[in-house]
Amino acid sequence: MEGSYNMNSLVGVAPNEILLHGPSKLLIDQYHWHLPKTGIVASYSPKAKDTLDHFGIFRGVDQIEAFAQATTVSCATFLEAKKRNCAPIELRDLFVPAFISVGQVYFHHYLEEGDTFICAGQIKFYKFRQMVCDGRIYKVPKGYDLSAYFNDFNEDMLHTYMFPPDFILVAELFDITGRALKKEFFNQ
């Protein structure tokens, strides 16, 4: 298998080794916590290109995309690669990640260029390369050591969204659904 990918967790793996998106659309910087059939926590800091022509604000639609990349795409790609005993990059020739549906999304705060946020996602359903996740996005205080915090993180903390009180709730997301579609589907 290529890269630093392992069969236990996405923590320590570069997002570009997992995500099938091109580099200009990659909205995940790092995976911090991952339990394969349960959920994930990943972070991103919006760049200038992400807020261009939008008043320095990271748009809500991009927040949903970042959450989907962190959850339905990353987690489902991990599970599919594990099932096939291959590196995730090998799936790039077979599948295209696609939104199937977006349930309810509630925005409570905003994100600007340079902010760091986490996507905390819980897997509700996974079957036949389709995944449904619920979760939240939190803005992280500047300079916060996410790696140190997530060393002791666990499944119960994810399920109760147990994060430090200075993390700001940005969005709640429900029924974010993605599916890996076979590439041959697009050639019909």
C-alpha positions in Angstrom: 0.0 0.0 0.0 1.1 3.5 -0.8 1.7 6.4 1.7 1.3 6.3 5.4 -2.1 4.7 5.3 -2.8 2.0 7.9 -5.7 -0.3 8.4 -6.6 0.9 11.9 -7.3 4.6 11.8 -7.0 7.8 9.6 -5.1 9.6 12.4 -1.7 10.5 11.0 -2.7 10.0 7.4 -2.5 13.0 5.1 -6.0 13.9 3.8 -4.7 13.9 0.2 -4.0 10.2 0.6 -7.6 9.5 1.4 -9.8 12.1 -0.4 -10.4 11.7 -4.1 -10.8 15.5 -4.5 -8.2 17.5 -6.4 -6.0 19.8 -4.3 -7.9 23.0 -5.0 -11.1 21.5 -3.5 -9.5 19.7 -0.5 -11.1 21.1 2.7 -9.4 19.0 5.3 -6.0 19.7 6.8 -5.7 16.9 9.4 -7.5 13.9 11.0 -7.3 14.1 14.8 -9.5 11.2 16.0 -11.1 8.3 14.1 -12.9 5.1 15.1 -13.7 3.4 11.8 -17.4 2.4 12.2 -18.2 5.2 14.7 -16.9 8.6 13.6 -14.2 11.1 13.0 -12.8 14.5 14.0 -10.9 16.5 11.4 -9.7 20.1 11.1 -9.3 22.7 8.5 -8.2 26.4 8.4 -9.8 28.3 5.5 -7.3 29.9 3.1 -7.6 33.1 1.1 -8.9 31.1 -1.9 -11.7 29.7 0.2 -13.1 33.1 1.1 -12.3 35.0 -2.2 -15.2 37.3 -3.2 -17.2 36.4 -0.1 -16.1 39.1 2.4 -13.4 37.0 4.0 -16.1 34.5 5.2 -15.9 30.8 4.7 -19.3 30.1 3.2 -21.9 27.7 4.7 -21.9 25.6 1.6 -18.2 25.1 2.0 -18.6 24.2 5.6 -21.1 21.5 4.5 -18.5 20.3 1.9 -15.7 20.2 4.5 -17.9 18.2 6.8 -18.8 15.8 4.0 -15.1 15.3 3.1 -14.2 14.7 6.7 -17.1 12.2 7.3 -18.8 10.5 4.4 -15.9 10.6 2.0 -13.0 10.0 4.4 -14.7 7.4 6.5 -16.4 5.5 3.6 -13.1 5.6 1.6 -11.3 4.1 4.6 -13.8 1.3 5.0 -13.9 0.5 1.3 -10.1 0.4 1.0 -10.0 -1.8 4.1 -12.6 -4.1 2.6 -10.7 -4.3 -0.7 -7.3 -4.5 1.1 -5.9 -1.7 -1.0 -4.6 1.9 -0.6 -7.4 4.5 -0.8 -5.6 6.2 -3.7 -6.3 3.0 -5.7 -10.0 3.7 -5.4 -9.6 7.0 -7.4 -9.8 5.0 -10.7 -13.0 3.3 -9.6 -15.2 5.8 -7.8 -16.4 9.4 -7.6 -17.6 10.7 -4.3 -21.1 12.3 -4.6 -23.6 13.9 -2.4 -26.9 12.0 -2.3 -28.6 14.3 0.1 -28.2 17.0 2.8 -30.6 16.9 5.7 -31.0 19.8 8.1 -28.2 22.2 8.7 -28.3 24.9 11.4 -25.7 27.6 11.4 -24.9 29.3 14.7 -21.7 31.2 14.0 -19.4 32.0 11.1 -15.8 31.2 10.1 -13.2 33.5 8.5 -10.0 33.1 6.6 -7.4 31.8 9.1 -9.8 30.4 11.7 -9.4 26.7 12.5 -12.4 24.5 12.9 -13.1 20.9 13.5 -15.7 18.7 11.9 -17.0 16.1 14.5 -19.0 13.5 12.7 -20.9 10.4 13.8 -21.7 7.6 11.4 -25.4 6.7 11.4 -25.5 4.3 8.5 -23.0 2.6 6.1 -23.9 0.1 3.4 -22.9 -0.4 -0.2 -20.5 2.5 -0.3 -23.2 4.9 1.0 -22.8 6.7 4.4 -25.0 8.9 6.4 -23.5 11.1 9.2 -24.6 13.7 11.7 -22.3 16.1 13.5 -21.1 19.5 14.3 -18.6 22.1 13.3 -16.7 24.0 16.1 -14.4 27.0 15.8 -11.2 26.3 17.7 -9.4 29.1 19.7 -6.3 30.4 18.1 -3.2 28.4 19.0 -5.1 25.5 20.5 -3.2 22.2 20.5 -5.7 19.9 18.8 -3.3 16.9 18.7 -2.8 17.0 22.4 -6.5 17.3 23.2 -7.5 14.4 21.0 -4.9 12.0 22.5 -7.5 11.2 25.2 -10.6 11.6 23.1 -13.1 8.7 23.0 -16.4 7.5 21.5 -18.5 8.8 24.5 -16.9 12.3 24.1 -17.9 12.2 20.4 -21.4 11.1 21.0 -22.0 13.9 23.6 -19.9 16.5 21.7 -17.7 16.9 24.8 -15.4 19.7 23.7 -13.8 22.5 25.7 -16.1 25.4 26.5 -14.1 27.9 24.5 -14.9 25.9 21.3 -17.6 27.9 19.5 -20.5 25.9 17.9 -20.6 27.0 14.3 -23.0 24.4 12.7 -25.1 21.4 13.4 -25.5 19.0 10.5 -28.0 16.1 10.1 -28.3 13.3 7.5 -25.3 14.3 5.4 -25.3 11.5 2.9 -22.7 10.5 0.4 -22.0 7.6 -1.9 -19.1 6.5 -3.9 -20.5 6.1 -7.4 -18.7 3.8 -9.9 -16.9 5.8 -12.5 -18.5 3.7 -15.3 -21.8 5.3 -14.3 -20.6 8.6 -15.6 -19.6 7.2 -19.0 -23.1 5.9 -19.9 
